[in-house]
Amino acid sequence: MVLTGLIPTIYAGLDVVSRENIGFIPNVNMDAQASSAAVGQTVRSPVVPTNSLEDITPGAAPAASGSQTIGYVDVSITRAKAYPILWTGEEQLSVNGQLNQILVDQFAQGFRTLSNAVEADLAGLHIAASRAYGTAGTAPFGTAADMTDWSNCNRILDDNGAPGAGRSMILGSAARVNLEGKQSQLFKANEAGDAGAMLRNREMRRLHGFNVGYSAQILTSTAGTASSATTDNAGYAVGATTITLASAGTGTIVAGDVITFAGDTNKYVVVSGDADVSGGGTITIAAPGLRVAMSAATKAITVVAAAARNMFFTRNALVLAARAPAMPQGGDIASDVTTATDPISGMTYQVALYRQYRQIKIEIGLAWGYKVIKPEHLGILLG
């Protein structure tokens, strides 16, 4: 067995997985290459700042302005995983000529398992979102012909200065059930403007400015236990991110909690929490911070209950760096190594064949890292 002869089998398995429900991977800013990478290696992602406006002043030459210092965010490769497939000679003989079809399914399971692991990591980045919208315990899109879930998610991104292009919304199963079961206008060709792709094929597509995707890895949060917590009485301006607590209440506020302050309906996401609110510590909320100024008086803090974390974002908010796992110089004992690139997700997997005593082992490998680089352009739709 050589991998060259298995290329059609590998891509047959990949073709199955690439058409399944992966939502995050195709919609984030991805740096994916066939070159190998080691755990701990850094991938640098550029961040372009904005310039200030200037007056237009006629003259012999334009002003010597416009230079910028391009910033960056480093994303480290933190995962290197392999999916193993093992066959003995006796096992190959026992399947009566069905080896290739079984291999297709095994490759499909391998690609699926790796892509699900990457999806789960990206879904876990909800803890770095800027703000949230929706009701904990109530799946969105539950009221027929009501588009306010869409409009309020767009509003959060608009208020935070996110670009209109490249927006995505990744939903879990409960939200998708409501889209398919209650929003009938999406399935009418004369209203939706297509030939009924959602009705006939369940195709997620562009809705209200969002590339809509579905992911089985959407998480349900575990909320902190804070009760009767309040801010101090210092008062805070719009944009403040660090809030000092009074020595009041009990329990915890944890990173990823969604909280509200009395007198402010916005739902903020906690970046850094407090292990015991009775001690009067500090919490940090994500950028761009408070939307409503706090007067110089204590404000009650409410921790939103555990909820599904559907996510909406612009492509430049999340970075995924994916590589083939590192091999030593000159290679290891693998008898053959190749790569296979998923044309939909864009990820390149490493496939290595190891010939052992009366058996062969195939490994499907991937190394990756992930990070939120623009929290202002990432939000949570509670469910």
N, C-alpha and C positions, 0 to 999 in steps of 0.2 A: 504494500500500500504506500503510495506517495501522495502528497497533498495536491500536486498538479492535477492528478486525475480526480481529486475530490472537489475541485473548484465548483463544478455545477451543483454538487450535493450541498456544499457550504452555502452557496447563494440561494439554493432552493429553501434551505432552512431560514436564511436571513430574510428572504422574501416574505415568509409567513409572519415573522416577528415585525418587520417594518410596516406591516399593514395593521398591526394591533394597536392597542390604545397606549401610546406614549405621548404625553402632552407637553412636558417641560422641555425635553431634549431638543426638539426641532425649533423651539421658539426662544431660547436664550442665546446670548452672544457666545458662540462656541469657537474655541481654538482647538481644532482637531487635526492631528497629523499622523502619518504612518510612522514617523520617526519614534524611537523609543524614549522613555523617560523613567527616572528613578523616583521612588518615594522621597519627598523632601525637595525635589527640584522645583524651582520657581519659574512661573510663566508670567511675564510682565505685560499688563494690559494698559494701553495709553488712556488717559483721561484728559480731554481738551477743555480748558477753562473758557469762560466768556470774556470778551473785551468790553470796555466802556465805550459809549457813543462819544463822538467828538463833533465839534462844530465844523461845518464846511466853510473854509476861508479861501477865497480865490488868491492865487499867487503863482509864482513862476514854477513852483514844484509842490507836490503834495507834502503834507507833514510827515516827518520821519516817525511814524507811529504804527502800531499794529503788531509789534513783536509779542510773543507769548512764551511762557515757560510751560511746556507740556508736562502735565503731571502723569502719574501712573499708579496703578494698584497691582501689587504682587499677589498672584494666586499660586499656592503651593500644591503640588501633586501629593495628595494624602492617602489615596487608595491605590492598591495594586492587587487585583483579584483574578483568579483563574477558575474556569468551570471545567472539571475533568470528565473525560469519556474514556472508559477502559473496556477493551475487548480481549478475551483469550482466543486462541485458535479453536478450542472446543466450542466456545460460544458462537463463533462465526459459522461453524459447520451446522450448529443446531438450529439456525434460523431459516434454513432451507431457501436460500437465494433471496431473502428479504433484507439483506444487510443494508443496501443503499437506502431503502425507504426508512428503515429504522434510524440510520445515521442522519437522514434529513430531519427526523423528529428530534433526535438528540441535539443536533446543532441548533434547531429552533428553540429547544429548552435552554440551551446554553446562552444564546443571544438574549432570550427573554429574561433570564435570571440576571444577567449583567445589566441590561437596560433598566430593569426594575430597581436594581441597586442604585444606579445613577439617578433615576427618577425620584427615589425615596430621599436621596441626599438633597436634591434640588427642592423637593417639597418641604424639607426641614428648614429651608431658609425663610419660612414665614416669620420666624422669630426676629428677622431684621427688617420687616416691613415698616412703612411709615405710619399708616393709619389703617383702620378697618371700617367696614360698613356691614350692616345686616343685623340679624337677631340670632343669638346663640340658641341652638336647638331647633331652629326653624330653617328648613332648606330654602334657598332663594328660588325665585321665579315661580312661586307657588300660587300667585294670583293671576288668572288668565288675563292676557292683554295688558298687563301692568309692566311697564318698561323701566320703573324707577330703580330696580337693582342695577340695570345697565347704566342709567344716567348718573347715579350717585357714584358708581365706580369711576366713570369717566370724569366726574367732577373732582374727585380726589386727585387724580393724575393731572387734570387741568390746573387746579389750585396749586399743585406742587411744581408746576412749570415743566411737566413732562411733554415730550413731543407727541404730536398726534399720530405720527406714523409708527409702525412696529409695535402696536399694542397687542397683548395677548391675554386671554383669560383661561385658566386651567381649572376644570371643575371635577368634583368627585361624583360618585354615582347618584347620590340623593338629588343634587342639583340637576344632573342630566335627566333624571326621571321627571322632574317638573318641566324641564324644557320640552321634552318629548310628549309629556302627558297633558300639559295645560296650555302651552303657548302655540295654539293651532295656527296662528298667522304665519309662523315660520315654515309651515308645511304646505302653504298654498302657493302654487306656482305664480298665479297672477299678482299676489301680494309680495312674495319673497323674491321675485325676479329671477327664478331659476326653474329648472325642469323637475323640481321635486326631489333634489338630491337627499335632503334630510328625511323626507317621507319614505322614499324607496330604499335608500342605502344607509340611513343613519349617519350620513356624512356631516361631521362638524365643519363649520365654515366660518366666514367672516360675518360677524353680527355686531351692529352698533359700534363699529370701529375696532373691534377685537377679533383677532384670530382665535377662535374658540377651540380648545382641546379638552380631552378627557384623560385623566390619569387615575389609575387604581391606587396610587400612592399618596393621594391627598390625606393629610393627617387630621386627627382630632386631638386638640390640645389637652393638656392637663393644667388646669388653672391653679394659681396660687390660692392661699387660704385666708387672705387678709379680710378682716371684718372691722368696721368702724374706724378704719385708718383715715387720717386727714393730712393735708399739707400744713406747713407752718403758716404764719400770718405775714410773711414778708411781702407777698405780692410778686407776680411774674409777668413779664412783657411777652407779647407775641413773638414766637421764635425761640423761647426758652426751652431748653432740653433737660436741664438738671433741676430737679424739684426736691426741696428739703421737706422731710416729713416731721409733723409734730409727734411727740411721745404719746401716741393714742392708738387704741385698738389692739388687735392681736393678729397673729398669723404672718403669712409671707406674701410678698409680691415677687414673682419670678420672671426671669427673662423670657420674653415671648407672650407674657400676659397682655391682654387688651383691657384697658382701663378707661374710665371716664372721671371727670371732675365735676363737682356740683356747679351748675350754672353754665356748663359747656357740653353740648350734645356730641361733640366729636369723640371718636373712639381712637385712643392712642395706643401704640405698641411699645411695650417696655423693653429697652435694650439691656439695662442693668437694674436688678431689683434689690430687695432688702429682705434678709432672712428672718427679721423680727421687727415688724413695724412699730412695736411698742417702745423700741429704743430710740426712735426719732432719727433715723438715718437719711439717706438720699436715694432717689431713683432717677434713672435716665430714660427719657423717651426718645424715639427715633427722630431723625431730621425729617422735615423741617421744623419740628417742635410745635409748641402751642399755637393753635389757630385763633384762640380767644384769650385776651389778657386776663390775668387773675388780679382781683383787687387785694388790698392788704388785709386779708382775713383768711382764717382757715377754711379749706374747702374739702368736703367729704370726697373720698376716693372709692369708687366702686370697681371691683374686679369682675369682668364679664365671665360668665360661666364657660365651662369647656364647650368647644364648638368645632365643627369641621372647618378647616382652613383652606377653602378655595382661594386661589391667588390670581391677581391681575397685575400686569407689569408691562414695561417697555423692554425691548430687546436689550438695551444698554444697561439694564438694572442688574442683571445676573450674568456671571461669566462661568462657563464650563470649559476646563482645559482637559482634553482627553488624548491619550497617547497609547502606543503599544508599550507593554511592560519592558523594563530594561533587561538586556541580555549582556553577559560578560563579553569582553573583547575576544573575538575568535569564535564566539558561540559557546553554548553548553553541549550537552550530550544529545540534544534533539537531532534527529536525522533529517528533518525537513521543517522549515518555518515559512509561513506566508502571512499575508494580511488580507482582510476582507472589509470593504467599506460599505456601510449601509447607506444607500442613496437618499433615504428619507431623513434619518436622524443625523447623518453626516459623521457618525463615529466610525473609527477604524479599529477593528479587532485583530489581535494577533492569534494565529492558529499554529500550534507547534505539535509535531508528531515525535513521539519517543518510542523506539523499538526496544522492548525489554524481553526477558526470558519467556518465550512462548506466549507473549501478550504484547499488545500495543496500547499506548496511552496517548490521547489527544487532549491538549489543553487549549481552551479559548480564553485569551487574556485581555485585560484592559487596565490601564492606569489612568486615574483622573483626580482632578481637584475642582473646587467650586467655591464661589464667593458672591456676596452681594456687594456691588461697587457703587450703587446709586440707590440708597434706601428711599429717597424721595419719589422714585419711579416704581415703587413696589407697594401693593396694598393687599389687604385680606378681605375676601367676601365671606362673612361668617355663615355657617349653616348648621 
